[in-house]
């Protein structure tokens, strides 16, 4: 495991920041999309934080936006409690949708919603909902 405590990111929108300060979503994106040494550092940082979730789903901003516009009623009807926000709910039902199929389906229909996934090396990403 790479020690990330004194490493500074040298590219992208977080250039100049410490790896230990990067958002989890950005670290997951680097693992899936950038690869190489940067992915190894990102994976080490997730492991250091205890946030390594190989079966976790990354939610794209587009998916969250579409859900907020199109799925508010079903969210309110199926939320586990009043405190389950849209982001948490979407992650939960997307995970449930993935559990209903045995393969890496790109489009999964669940609860009357079509979930569109892209599979990275480590994390699946929910790209949109229809």
Buried (B, 14 or more C-beta within 10 A) or exposed (E): EBEBEEBEBEEEEBEEEBBEEBEBBBBBBBBBEBEEEBBBBBBBBBEBEEEBEEEBBBBBEEBBEBBEEBBEEBBEEEBEEEEBEBEEBBBBBBBEBBEEEEEEBEEBEBEEBEBBBBEBEBBBBBBBBE
